[in-house]
């Protein structure tokens, strides 16, 4: 058994920890070298192109369709603001989305008078009939969905909706933050015109780098322009991919760590997914026996997320108690996705979110369950 004061990390939906040993070793080796080697005169393939090739092998796309960016929020702003939307355009999304989707959309609603159409929910997923109503009654230019909710872990069912969108000429944008690196690589990534995902969640690298995959035939307006390290003689930002969507100094440390972490994903994704799903199933089935706990997550999820509240306690109180008594790291509150909480009945103070990884154990879960039992009134 674990010591009850051993740190228990259940916040992997925010930032993955621990970082795998090979990734840590790569980081340490990078810190011992001069920075930005790939923009110097040193010959050989750059780390950037190596990352693009690994990501393209996962997504089954062209490497040049993959641009490396500072983060998913950056990428979603690029996608949403780069579409050139104006008054009369409607963007469809769901109330399950993160603020990195919602805030750019509400910015465009305020500044460009676009309309936002919200797909209704059907339990823990979004409703296809609701989407069909929106596309029949509005000029829908784009649809933006997450692959899974960062609050509950619910799979969105984006595949069926994106199929319908494609048939109607609608641009499809997928926020794959919670599933890229954990799911067995699906064959339906191709349904998304744009995919954005980070390095620091299921891929298990460090923050500071992400990717945006934009299909070659889709040209977004350039939102960010600036230094590229090459083609510096041009007075305007390069218009060809992938540099079209890359501007500014990239974190060379995050790039190298990302490459190492992607190699690990390709090698062990299936095994890691099975471990996470097994741990989550064990945890979920034990939690649902507690009549003082209200679960907001579905029984099955492509993620390691379980979201709940404890009767008689605010989420923040539960988080504080778990941290104090178990040295447990989790997340409480709205999780940067404010609209979903009324949809699921969690209220204005949000939920307690525990998010597992392949590095967690049943011993840790047993300790957490024993502590939660003490909340019984």
Helices and strands as residue ranges (DSSP letters): E 8-9, H 21-31, G 37-39, H 47-59, G 63-65, E 66-69, H 72-81, E 90-94, H 99-112, E 115-119, E 121-122, E 125-126, H 128-137, E 140-146, H 158-167, E 171-175, G 187-191, E 194-198, E 210-214, G 243-245, H 252-287, E 293-295, E 305-310, H 315-326, E 328-329, E 331-333, H 340-344, E 351-355, H 362-373
